Amino acid sequence: MGIEISLDGKAAVVTGAGRGIGKSVALTLADAGADVVLAARTTSQLEETAEEIRARGGKALPIRTNVTDKNSVEKLMAGSLDTFGGLHILVNNAATMAPKPLLDQSEDEWDRVMAVNLKSVFLCTQAAGRHMVQQRYGKIVNMASTGGEAAGPMNASYHASKAGIILFTKSVALEWIRYNININAVGPGFVDTDLVDQFIQKGTRENSLKGIPIRRFAEPQEIANLVLFLASDLSSYMVGEHVIIDGGMTVP
């Protein structure tokens, strides 16, 4: 008989929850019993995710959020506490990229990638952490990337931001494990999402597949399954890990 992961009685906040990996994560956590707070900038996408969760018998609270703004993030965390009476799980998933040659990248583009990908992780972790430290319990999962360990051309801002997430994860994980807060990161390779499409349009899908031993991109659900494990008590002995899930791409 297999182990069933239950998040009954837990409240989770998921950023970038309107589409792609974030949406799959939100649905998966809700299916496991968590009450889920959904954060993103596009209200229509948030409402769609919330309706799917409710149709499956779960509870969802969509909150339009600018994850690069401290006040907006504070309101997001307060929403979880006020509506669901707690905050036990945080999934920092919001991300963007601006793939182009470095000499063509503007300062505004660089700042936007750093703000959405890295500053948001700082703001959300700090805001959620204040409550988690007091209750001496929490699970934080940061969405990093294989691109945080292995670089390629034409995407320096993205690689730098994801590398930052990995070491941020390790540092805060060591700092907060004394409070029974597990912080880990997930490192997807190529996943079938709109964000990845922004990058592979610079090349071709066929060329990307040649470098993946499993010969396909991941489905968002496959990433969500790993997040579910890290958000559960089954991962209680994992501290500051960056767990690669890339179909073997970085094995050779």
C-alpha positions in Angstrom: 0.0 0.0 0.0 1.4 3.4 -1.1 2.0 6.4 1.1 -0.7 9.1 0.6 0.5 12.6 1.2 -2.0 14.6 3.2 -1.9 18.4 3.8 -5.2 18.5 5.7 -5.3 21.5 8.0 -2.5 23.3 6.2 -2.7 26.7 4.4 -0.4 27.2 1.5 0.5 30.3 -0.5 1.6 29.8 -4.1 3.0 32.7 -6.2 2.7 32.6 -10.0 -0.4 30.5 -9.5 -2.4 31.6 -12.6 -0.7 29.3 -15.1 2.0 26.8 -15.9 3.9 25.2 -13.0 2.3 27.4 -10.4 -1.2 26.5 -11.4 -0.4 22.7 -11.3 1.3 23.2 -7.9 -1.8 25.0 -6.5 -4.2 22.3 -7.8 -1.9 19.5 -6.4 -1.6 21.0 -3.0 -5.4 21.6 -2.9 -6.0 18.0 -3.9 -3.8 16.9 -1.0 -6.1 18.8 1.4 -4.4 22.2 1.7 -6.3 25.5 1.6 -4.5 27.5 -1.1 -3.9 31.2 -1.5 -3.3 32.0 -5.1 -1.0 34.9 -6.1 -0.3 36.4 -9.5 -0.9 39.7 -11.4 -3.6 38.5 -13.8 -6.9 38.3 -12.0 -8.7 36.3 -14.7 -6.1 33.5 -14.5 -6.3 33.5 -10.7 -10.0 33.2 -10.8 -9.8 30.3 -13.2 -7.4 28.4 -11.0 -9.6 29.1 -8.0 -12.7 27.8 -9.7 -10.9 24.6 -10.7 -9.9 24.0 -7.1 -13.4 24.7 -5.8 -14.9 22.4 -8.4 -12.7 19.6 -7.0 -13.9 20.2 -3.5 -11.0 22.4 -2.3 -10.7 25.9 -0.8 -9.0 28.7 -2.7 -8.4 32.4 -2.2 -7.2 34.3 -5.2 -5.3 37.6 -4.4 -3.9 39.8 -7.2 -0.4 40.4 -6.0 2.7 42.3 -7.1 5.4 40.0 -5.7 8.0 42.6 -6.1 6.2 45.0 -3.8 6.6 44.7 0.0 3.1 46.0 0.8 1.5 43.8 -1.7 3.3 40.7 -0.4 2.4 41.6 3.2 -1.3 41.7 2.2 -0.9 38.4 0.5 0.3 36.7 3.7 -2.3 38.4 5.8 -4.9 37.0 3.5 -3.9 33.5 4.3 -3.9 34.2 8.1 -7.2 36.0 8.0 -9.1 33.7 5.7 -7.7 30.3 6.5 -6.4 30.9 10.0 -2.8 30.0 9.2 0.2 29.9 7.0 2.2 26.7 6.8 3.5 26.4 3.2 5.0 28.9 0.8 5.8 28.1 -2.8 7.8 30.9 -4.4 7.1 30.1 -8.1 6.7 33.5 -9.8 9.2 33.9 -12.6 10.0 35.7 -15.8 12.9 36.0 -18.3 14.2 38.3 -21.0 16.3 36.2 -23.3 18.6 38.2 -25.6 22.3 39.0 -26.0 23.8 40.8 -23.0 24.8 43.8 -25.1 21.2 44.3 -26.1 19.7 43.9 -22.6 18.4 47.1 -21.0 18.9 48.0 -17.4 15.1 47.9 -17.0 14.9 44.4 -18.3 17.7 43.2 -16.0 16.0 44.9 -13.0 12.6 43.3 -13.9 14.0 39.8 -14.1 15.9 40.2 -10.8 12.8 41.7 -9.1 10.3 39.0 -10.2 12.7 36.0 -9.9 14.8 36.9 -6.9 13.6 39.9 -4.9 10.1 38.3 -4.7 11.6 35.2 -3.1 13.2 37.5 -0.4 10.0 39.5 0.2 7.7 36.5 0.3 10.1 34.4 2.4 10.6 37.2 4.9 6.9 38.0 5.2 5.8 34.3 5.6 8.8 33.6 7.8 7.8 36.0 10.5 4.7 33.9 11.2 6.4 30.5 10.6 9.2 31.3 13.1 6.6 32.2 15.7 4.7 29.0 15.2 8.0 27.0 14.8 6.8 25.2 11.7 6.9 25.9 8.0 7.7 24.5 4.6 9.1 26.8 1.9 9.8 25.6 -1.6 11.6 27.9 -4.0 11.4 27.4 -7.8 15.0 27.6 -9.0 16.2 25.9 -12.2 18.8 23.8 -13.8 19.7 27.2 -15.3 20.8 28.2 -11.8 23.7 25.7 -12.0 24.4 25.2 -15.7 24.5 28.4 -17.9 23.9 29.0 -21.5 24.2 32.1 -23.7 21.6 34.8 -24.4 19.9 34.6 -20.9 22.4 36.0 -18.4 19.8 37.8 -16.2 17.7 34.6 -15.8 20.7 32.4 -15.0 22.0 35.0 -12.4 18.6 35.2 -10.7 18.1 31.5 -10.5 21.6 31.0 -9.1 20.8 33.6 -6.5 17.7 31.6 -5.5 19.7 28.5 -4.9 22.2 30.1 -2.5 19.4 32.2 -0.9 17.6 28.9 -0.2 20.7 27.3 1.3 21.5 30.2 3.5 18.0 30.8 5.0 17.5 27.0 5.3 20.5 26.8 7.6 19.3 29.9 9.5 15.7 28.7 10.1 15.9 24.9 10.5 16.2 25.6 14.3 12.6 26.7 14.1 11.5 23.5 12.3 11.2 25.3 9.0 12.3 23.3 6.0 13.4 25.3 3.0 14.4 23.7 -0.3 14.4 24.5 -4.0 13.3 22.7 -7.1 15.4 22.8 -10.3 13.3 22.0 -13.3 14.8 21.6 -16.8 12.6 22.2 -19.8 8.9 22.2 -18.9 6.0 22.6 -21.3 5.0 26.2 -20.2 4.7 29.6 -21.7 7.8 30.8 -19.9 9.9 28.1 -21.5 8.4 28.9 -24.9 9.8 32.4 -24.5 13.3 30.9 -24.5 13.1 28.1 -27.0 11.7 30.4 -29.7 15.2 31.6 -30.0 16.1 28.0 -31.1 14.0 25.0 -31.8 12.2 22.5 -29.7 13.9 19.7 -31.6 17.4 21.0 -30.7 16.4 21.2 -27.0 15.1 17.7 -27.0 18.4 16.3 -28.3 20.0 17.3 -25.0 17.4 15.6 -22.8 17.9 11.8 -22.4 14.2 11.2 -21.7 13.5 12.9 -25.0 10.6 15.1 -23.9 9.8 18.2 -21.9 8.4 17.8 -18.4 4.7 18.2 -17.8 3.9 20.9 -15.1 2.3 18.1 -13.0 5.6 16.3 -12.8 7.1 19.3 -11.2 4.1 19.8 -8.9 4.5 16.2 -7.6 8.0 17.0 -6.3 6.8 20.3 -4.8 4.1 18.3 -3.0 6.7 16.1 -1.4 8.8 19.0 -0.3 5.7 20.8 1.1 4.8 17.7 3.2 6.3 16.3 6.4 7.8 13.4 4.3 10.6 15.9 3.6 11.3 16.7 7.2 15.1 15.8 6.9 15.7 17.8 3.8 17.4 21.2 4.5 18.6 23.6 1.8 18.6 21.2 -1.1 18.3 22.1 -4.8 16.5 19.1 -6.2 17.0 18.7 -10.0 14.2 17.3 -12.1 15.2 17.6 -15.7 14.8 14.2 -17.5 18.6 13.5 -17.2 19.7 16.7 -19.0 22.4 17.6 -16.5 23.5 14.0 -15.8 26.1 13.6 -18.6 
